[in-house]
């Protein structure tokens, strides 16, 4: 029986490996040259014998692929490893060659050059290790005996340019290239398209490469997808290191990132409230970067904004004093006068914002007056829901009220005509501030008011607040409101006109009788008119009689009966 020690081991010496090696000539393929290099190199520790034996094969591969000989050797080894479907660390190459890891550090620049040429991809694993691999498209070219060269990124038009941008960033998203390689490739895209209007714009500013890539991501989504607002998930993969990612998003959230400070990007808003996790290009930046691109920016649905053209016309009747004040304010905010007045105030160093308070009893036309002013002046209304501002968590309410004014400033910048900022039923936020407070809720109330007072000092635009509780009005707000209009309950003459405007079938005598008999506000008269409309639909126009109207008026009034409390006989 033959013993194991009697086995004749195969001869793996370099001389034996060279025995059947093909000679280098014009018929040799790239794949054959790479195979020869790999067979010769294994375990040879980059010796003189190896260089002598592999010289012709290395030169053949280097010439065909436009590399130096060391780059050709590393490329051949990486092709060998990638053919097995695995990524390679520098230590793997060192073991293959039988050299120590320190010696391999001398050749890391060769690996980096292969990465730049697109022949190799470099990735950092989640455990922090650097790995290299050869892309499938490179292997395919080698198999077809064709040298691989990166495709040109010169783009025929803007669509192709941003498609190329997407291809690069998507490779990073799929973790096929490193963040560094993504930035390098985008910079190559810029270099190969110097006449692209976006490239001209973004490279004209002193921005870092990463900042330019971030702006490119916004523009790519707008041009290709019509997407205006991007969340953090669209940028997370831009970073290799966790601390870099954290710093980027923290500065965005705090509003201290340079792209925000330079007014290139801004926080997005959802239903009037700031969304801390979504961002968009500022209007001016978008127009500047995408000048020449036919980009249709999607309108964001914002339930906090009421368009002026959606407001129905309605007649209002006031006392002579209120009518005069309303006409003055309407003239002020008309587009014809508003810009001229703001310019004049700016020249004199005076504040350019206009804040107005409408106060008085419920149903006297305060809110409707704001609507009609907006309709007449063609100004949209940004409505503030006070109940949504207040949050049970300490600090959130203050952030919400700041977000309201941030949102309004953005709307002013984006709108042809400055919209109206409306705090309707603002009793809860402009009431008297509390003193000697200790509860967190009371402190929050005071903080909200202080923020509003500060914002009113720097207001640029038009703000209107309505309130029913004039007695509880904080005096600190009095100076901030340039116009203060008191809406009083209508006099009989005005009530008569309101009755006839809402129920035209009433005769002069009937309208006067109702106006005299019932001390109604305009809102109460409108309630009766609406009930008449219901009766007309249900039972026909003939059902609406003066007797019915009188009965509905009686039902509208809630009698206040005095109740005696205590002991009685």
C-alpha positions in Angstrom: 0.0 0.0 0.0 1.4 3.4 -1.0 2.1 5.7 1.9 1.2 9.4 1.9 4.8 10.3 2.3 5.6 8.5 -1.0 3.3 10.9 -2.9 5.0 13.1 -5.5 3.7 16.6 -4.9 3.0 18.8 -8.0 5.7 21.2 -9.0 4.4 24.8 -8.3 7.7 26.5 -8.9 7.8 29.5 -11.1 9.8 27.6 -13.7 7.2 24.9 -13.8 4.4 27.5 -14.1 6.2 29.2 -17.0 6.5 25.9 -18.9 3.2 26.1 -20.8 2.8 29.9 -20.9 1.8 31.2 -24.4 4.1 33.8 -26.0 2.9 37.4 -26.3 1.9 38.3 -29.8 -0.8 40.1 -31.7 -3.2 37.2 -31.3 -3.1 37.2 -27.5 -6.3 38.3 -25.8 -6.6 40.5 -22.7 -8.1 37.7 -20.7 -5.2 35.4 -21.6 -2.6 38.0 -20.5 -4.4 38.6 -17.2 -4.5 34.8 -16.6 -0.8 34.5 -17.3 0.0 37.4 -14.9 -2.1 35.9 -12.1 -0.5 32.5 -12.5 3.0 33.9 -12.4 2.4 36.4 -9.6 0.9 34.1 -7.0 3.3 33.8 -4.0 6.2 35.4 -5.8 6.5 38.4 -3.4 7.2 40.8 -6.3 10.6 39.3 -6.7 13.0 40.1 -9.5 12.3 36.6 -11.0 8.5 37.5 -11.1 9.1 40.8 -12.9 11.4 39.1 -15.4 8.9 36.3 -16.0 5.8 38.5 -16.2 7.3 41.5 -17.9 5.9 40.9 -21.4 2.4 40.1 -20.1 2.4 43.1 -17.9 3.5 45.3 -20.7 0.9 43.9 -23.0 -1.9 44.6 -20.5 -0.5 48.0 -19.6 -0.3 49.1 -23.2 -3.8 47.9 -24.1 -5.4 49.4 -21.0 -3.1 52.5 -20.8 -1.7 51.6 -17.4 1.7 51.4 -15.8 3.0 47.9 -15.0 2.1 48.0 -11.3 -1.4 49.1 -12.0 -1.7 46.3 -14.6 -0.6 43.7 -12.0 -3.1 45.0 -9.4 -5.8 45.1 -12.0 -5.1 41.5 -13.1 -5.4 40.3 -9.5 -8.6 42.2 -8.9 -10.1 40.7 -12.1 -9.2 37.2 -10.8 -10.9 37.9 -7.5 -13.9 39.6 -9.0 -14.4 36.6 -11.3 -15.1 34.6 -8.2 -17.8 37.2 -7.2 -15.9 38.6 -4.2 -14.6 42.0 -3.2 -10.9 42.4 -2.2 -9.2 44.1 0.7 -5.5 45.2 0.4 -4.6 42.4 2.8 -6.1 39.9 0.4 -3.8 41.2 -2.4 -0.8 41.1 0.1 -1.5 37.4 0.9 -1.8 36.5 -2.8 1.5 38.0 -3.5 3.1 36.9 -0.2 4.1 40.4 0.9 3.4 42.1 4.1 0.6 44.7 4.4 3.0 47.6 5.0 4.6 47.0 1.6 1.2 47.1 0.0 0.7 50.6 1.3 3.3 51.8 -1.2 0.9 50.8 -4.0 -2.3 52.2 -2.7 -2.0 55.2 -5.0 -2.0 52.7 -7.9 -5.4 51.3 -6.6 -6.7 54.9 -6.3 -5.7 55.6 -9.9 -7.6 52.4 -11.1 -10.6 53.8 -9.2 -10.3 57.1 -11.0 -10.1 55.4 -14.3 -13.3 53.5 -13.6 -11.6 50.1 -13.8 -12.1 49.4 -10.1 -14.7 50.4 -7.5 -13.8 51.2 -4.0 -16.2 50.8 -1.1 -16.1 51.1 2.7 -18.0 48.4 4.4 -20.3 49.0 7.4 -17.5 47.6 9.5 -15.1 50.3 8.2 -13.0 48.1 5.9 -12.0 49.3 2.5 -12.8 46.8 -0.3 -12.1 46.9 -4.1 -13.9 45.1 -7.0 -14.0 45.2 -10.8 -17.4 46.3 -12.2 -19.3 43.8 -14.4 -19.1 46.2 -17.4 -15.3 46.2 -17.1 -15.1 42.4 -16.9 -17.5 42.1 -19.9 -15.2 44.3 -22.0 -12.1 42.2 -21.0 -14.0 39.0 -22.0 -14.8 40.6 -25.4 -11.1 41.4 -25.7 -11.8 45.1 -25.7 -10.0 47.6 -23.4 -12.3 49.4 -21.1 -12.5 53.2 -21.1 -15.0 55.2 -19.1 -17.8 56.4 -21.2 -17.9 60.1 -21.9 -20.3 62.1 -19.8 -20.7 64.9 -22.3 -24.4 65.4 -22.6 -26.4 66.5 -25.6 -29.0 68.4 -23.5 -30.1 69.1 -20.0 -32.2 66.0 -19.7 -29.3 63.7 -20.6 -27.0 65.7 -18.2 -29.3 65.1 -15.2 -29.8 61.5 -16.3 -26.0 61.0 -16.2 -26.1 62.7 -12.8 -28.7 60.2 -11.6 -26.7 57.2 -12.9 -23.7 58.3 -10.8 -25.6 59.0 -7.6 -27.6 55.8 -8.0 -24.4 53.7 -8.1 -23.7 55.3 -4.7 -27.2 54.6 -3.5 -26.8 50.9 -4.5 -23.4 51.0 -2.6 -21.5 50.1 -5.7 -19.2 53.1 -5.4 -17.9 55.1 -2.5 -19.1 58.6 -1.5 -15.7 60.0 -2.6 -16.0 58.3 -6.0 -19.5 59.6 -6.4 -18.3 63.2 -5.9 -15.3 62.7 -8.2 -17.6 61.4 -11.0 -20.1 64.2 -10.6 -17.1 66.7 -10.8 -16.1 64.9 -14.0 -19.6 65.3 -15.3 -19.3 69.0 -14.6 -15.9 69.2 -16.4 -17.2 67.5 -19.5 -20.2 69.8 -19.7 -18.8 73.3 -19.3 -21.5 75.0 -21.4 -24.4 73.5 -19.5 -26.3 76.4 -17.9 -26.6 74.5 -14.6 -22.9 73.8 -14.5 -22.1 77.5 -15.4 -24.3 78.7 -12.5 -23.2 76.2 -9.8 -19.5 76.6 -10.6 -19.7 80.4 -10.5 -20.0 80.4 -6.8 -17.4 79.4 -4.2 -19.0 76.1 -3.2 -17.5 72.9 -2.1 -17.8 69.8 -4.3 -20.3 68.2 -1.9 -22.4 71.4 -1.9 -22.6 71.4 -5.6 -23.6 67.7 -5.6 -26.4 68.5 -3.1 -27.7 71.3 -5.3 -27.5 69.0 -8.3 -29.6 66.4 -6.4 -32.4 69.0 -5.9 -32.2 70.1 -9.6 -32.1 66.5 -10.9 -35.3 65.6 -9.0 -37.0 68.8 -10.3 -36.0 68.3 -14.0 -36.5 64.5 -14.3 -39.3 63.9 -11.7 -40.9 67.2 -11.1 -40.2 66.7 -7.4 -39.7 70.0 -5.5 -39.3 68.8 -1.9 -36.7 66.3 -0.8 -36.4 64.5 2.5 -33.3 63.4 4.3 -33.4 60.0 2.7 -32.3 61.6 -0.6 -28.9 62.6 1.0 -28.2 60.0 3.6 -26.1 57.9 1.2 -23.9 60.9 0.3 -21.8 60.3 3.3 -19.4 57.5 4.2 -18.9 58.3 7.9 -21.7 58.5 10.5 -20.4 61.7 12.0 -20.3 63.5 8.6 -23.9 62.5 8.0 -24.9 63.7 11.5 -23.2 67.0 11.1 -24.9 67.6 7.7 -28.4 66.9 9.0 -27.9 68.7 12.3 -26.8 71.9 10.5 -29.7 71.7 8.1 -32.2 71.2 11.0 -30.7 74.1 12.9 -30.7 76.3 9.8 -26.9 76.9 10.1 -25.8 75.0 7.1 -24.1 77.2 4.5 -26.5 76.4 1.8 -29.4 77.6 4.0 -27.5 80.7 5.2 -26.7 81.6 1.6 -30.4 81.1 0.8 -29.8 78.3 -1.7 -32.1 75.9 0.1 -34.8 76.2 2.8 -36.9 74.1 5.0 -40.1 72.8 3.4 -43.5 73.4 4.9 -46.5 71.1 5.3 -49.9 72.8 5.8 -48.2 76.0 6.9 -46.0 74.3 9.5 -42.3 73.8 9.0 -41.2 70.2 8.3 -37.9 69.7 10.0 -37.0 66.8 7.7 -37.7 68.1 4.2 -36.1 70.8 2.2 -36.4 72.6 -1.2 -34.5 75.1 -3.3 -35.3 78.7 -2.6 -37.3 80.2 -5.5 -34.4 82.6 -6.4 -31.9 79.7 -6.4 -34.1 77.5 -8.5 -34.5 80.2 -11.2 -30.8 80.9 -11.1 -29.6 77.3 -11.3 -32.2 76.1 -13.9 -32.2 79.1 -16.1 -32.8 77.8 -19.6 -34.5 74.6 -18.4 -38.2 74.2 -19.0 -39.1 73.2 -15.5 -42.6 73.2 -14.3 -42.5 73.5 -10.5 -45.3 71.6 -8.9 -47.6 73.7 -6.7 -47.6 72.3 -3.2 -51.1 72.0 -1.7 -51.2 74.1 1.4 -54.4 74.2 3.3 -53.2 77.2 5.3 -53.3 79.5 2.2 -56.6 80.8 0.8 -56.4 82.1 -2.7 -57.9 85.5 -3.3 -59.7 84.4 -6.5 -61.5 81.7 -4.5 -63.2 84.3 -2.2 -66.8 85.1 -3.0 -67.8 88.8 -3.2 -70.0 90.0 -0.4 -71.4 93.4 0.5 -70.6 94.7 4.0 -72.2 97.6 5.8 -70.4 99.6 8.5 -70.7 102.8 10.5 -69.2 105.8 8.8 -66.1 105.6 11.1 -65.4 102.0 10.4 -66.1 102.5 6.7 -63.6 105.3 6.5 -60.9 103.2 8.2 -61.6 100.2 6.0 -61.4 102.3 2.8 -58.0 103.7 4.0 -56.6 100.3 4.7 -57.9 98.9 1.4 -56.2 101.8 -0.4 -53.0 101.1 1.4 -52.8 97.4 0.5 -53.8 97.9 -3.1 -50.9 96.9 -5.4 -50.9 100.4 -6.9 -50.1 102.1 -3.5 -48.4 99.3 -1.4 -45.1 99.2 -3.2 -44.7 103.0 -3.4 -45.5 103.3 0.4 -43.0 100.6 1.3 -40.3 102.3 -0.8 -41.0 105.6 0.8 -40.9 104.1 4.3 -37.6 102.3 3.5 -36.0 105.6 2.3 -37.0 107.2 5.7 -35.6 104.2 7.6 -39.0 103.2 8.9 -40.5 99.7 9.3 -42.3 98.5 6.1 -44.6 96.0 7.6 -48.3 96.7 8.2 -50.1 95.1 11.1 -53.8 95.7 11.7 -56.1 94.7 14.5 -59.8 94.1 13.9 -61.6 93.9 17.3 -65.2 93.9 18.5 -68.2 91.7 19.3 -68.7 88.4 17.5 -70.6 88.5 14.2 -69.7 92.1 13.4 -67.8 91.3 10.2 -64.2 91.2 11.2 -63.3 87.9 9.4 -65.4 88.7 6.4 -63.7 92.1 6.1 -60.3 90.4 5.9 -61.7 88.1 3.1 -63.1 91.0 1.1 -59.9 93.0 1.5 -57.9 90.1 0.2 -60.3 89.6 -2.8 -60.2 93.3 -3.7 -56.4 93.6 -3.5 -55.7 90.2 -5.1 -53.7 89.0 -2.1 -53.9 85.4 -0.9 -54.4 84.8 2.8 -52.1 82.7 5.0 -54.4 81.5 7.8 -52.9 80.7 11.2 -54.7 78.0 13.2 -53.8 79.1 16.7 -55.0 75.7 18.2 -52.5 73.9 16.0 -49.6 76.1 17.2 -50.0 75.2 20.8 -48.3 71.9 21.7 -48.3 70.0 24.9 -44.5 69.5 24.7 -42.4 72.2 26.1 -40.6 74.2 23.4 -42.7 72.9 20.4 -45.2 75.7 20.6 -42.4 78.3 20.3 -41.0 76.4 17.3 -44.4 76.3 15.7 -45.0 80.1 16.0 -41.5 80.8 14.6 -42.3 78.4 11.8 -45.5 80.4 11.0 -43.5 83.6 10.4 -40.7 81.7 8.5 -43.4 80.3 6.2 -44.9 83.7 5.7 -41.5 85.2 4.8 -41.1 82.5 2.2 -44.5 83.2 0.7 -43.7 86.9 0.5 -40.6 86.1 -1.4 -42.3 83.7 -3.8 -45.5 85.7 -4.4 -45.9 88.6 -6.9 -48.1 90.3 -4.2 -47.4 89.9 -0.5 -50.1 87.8 1.0 -52.0 88.6 4.2 -51.0 86.8 7.4 -54.3 86.3 9.3 -54.4 85.4 13.0 -58.1 84.8 13.2 -59.7 84.7 16.7 -56.3 85.6 18.1 -57.4 86.1 21.7 -55.3 83.2 22.9 -52.0 84.6 21.6 -52.4 88.4 22.0 -54.1 88.4 25.4 -52.5 89.9 28.5 -49.2 88.3 29.5 -49.0 86.7 32.9 -46.7 87.9 35.6 -44.9 85.9 38.3 -45.5 82.7 36.3 -44.2 79.3 37.6 -46.2 76.8 35.5 -44.6 75.7 32.3 -47.9 76.2 30.4 -48.0 79.9 31.5 -44.3 80.3 30.6 -45.1 78.9 27.1 -48.0 81.4 26.7 -45.7 84.3 27.5 -42.9 82.9 25.2 -45.4 82.7 22.3 -46.5 86.3 22.8 -42.9 87.5 23.1 -42.0 85.8 19.8 -45.0 87.4 18.0 -44.0 90.8 19.4 -40.5 90.4 18.1 -41.7 89.1 14.7 -44.1 92.1 14.3 -41.1 94.5 14.8 -39.4 93.0 11.7 -42.5 92.2 9.7 -42.4 92.8 6.0 -45.8 92.3 4.6 -49.4 92.6 5.9 -50.6 91.0 9.1 -54.2 91.2 10.4 -55.4 89.8 13.8 -59.0 89.5 14.8 -60.2 89.3 18.4 -63.4 89.5 20.4 -61.9 90.3 23.7 -60.7 93.8 23.6 -60.6 94.1 27.4 -58.0 91.3 27.7 -55.8 92.9 25.0 -52.1 93.2 26.0 -50.9 96.8 25.8 -47.5 95.6 24.4 -49.3 94.7 21.2 -51.1 98.1 20.9 -48.0 99.9 19.6 -47.2 97.1 17.1 -50.6 97.4 15.4 -50.5 100.4 13.1 -54.3 100.3 12.4 -56.8 99.3 15.1 -60.4 99.1 13.9 -63.2 98.6 16.3 -66.2 96.7 14.8 -69.4 97.7 16.6 -72.8 96.1 16.4 -74.7 97.7 13.4 -77.1 100.5 14.0 -80.7 100.1 12.8 -80.0 101.8 9.5 -77.1 99.4 8.8 -79.1 96.4 9.9 -81.9 97.4 7.5 -79.4 97.4 4.6 -78.0 94.1 5.7 -81.5 92.5 5.8 -82.3 93.7 2.3 -78.9 92.6 0.9 -79.4 89.1 2.2 -83.1 88.7 1.7 -84.0 91.0 -1.3 -87.7 90.0 -1.2 -88.1 92.2 2.0 -89.9 95.5 1.5 -88.4 98.6 2.9 -90.9 98.7 5.8 -90.4 95.0 6.6 -86.6 95.3 6.6 -86.8 98.4 8.8 -89.2 96.6 11.2 -86.8 93.7 11.6 -83.9 96.0 12.1 -85.7 97.9 14.8 -87.2 94.9 16.5 -84.1 92.7 16.6 -80.7 94.0 17.7 -78.8 91.5 15.6 -75.2 91.5 14.5 -74.5 90.9 10.8 -73.7 87.3 11.5 -77.0 86.7 13.2 -78.9 88.2 10.2 -76.9 86.0 7.9 -78.0 82.9 10.0 -81.7 83.9 9.5 -81.1 84.4 5.8 -79.5 80.9 5.5 -82.5 79.3 7.3 -84.8 81.1 4.8 -82.8 79.5 2.0 -83.3 76.1 3.6 -87.0 76.7 3.9 -87.2 77.8 0.3 -85.6 74.6 -1.0 -87.7 72.4 1.2 -91.1 74.0 0.8 -90.8 76.5 -2.1 -90.3 80.2 -2.3 -93.8 80.9 -1.2 -93.0 79.4 2.2 -90.7 82.3 3.0 -93.0 84.9 4.5 -92.5 87.8 6.8 -94.2 85.7 9.5 -91.7 82.9 9.0 -88.8 85.4 9.1 -90.1 86.8 12.3 -90.3 83.3 13.8 -86.8 82.5 12.7 -85.6 85.7 14.3 -87.2 84.7 17.6 -85.5 81.3 17.4 -82.1 83.0 16.7 -82.3 84.9 20.0 -81.4 82.9 23.1 -83.3 84.5 26.0 -81.2 85.1 29.1 -83.3 84.4 32.1 -82.1 85.5 35.6 -81.9 82.7 38.1 -82.2 83.3 41.8 -79.8 81.4 43.9 -80.4 80.9 47.6 -83.2 80.4 50.0 -86.6 81.9 49.2 -90.0 81.8 50.8 
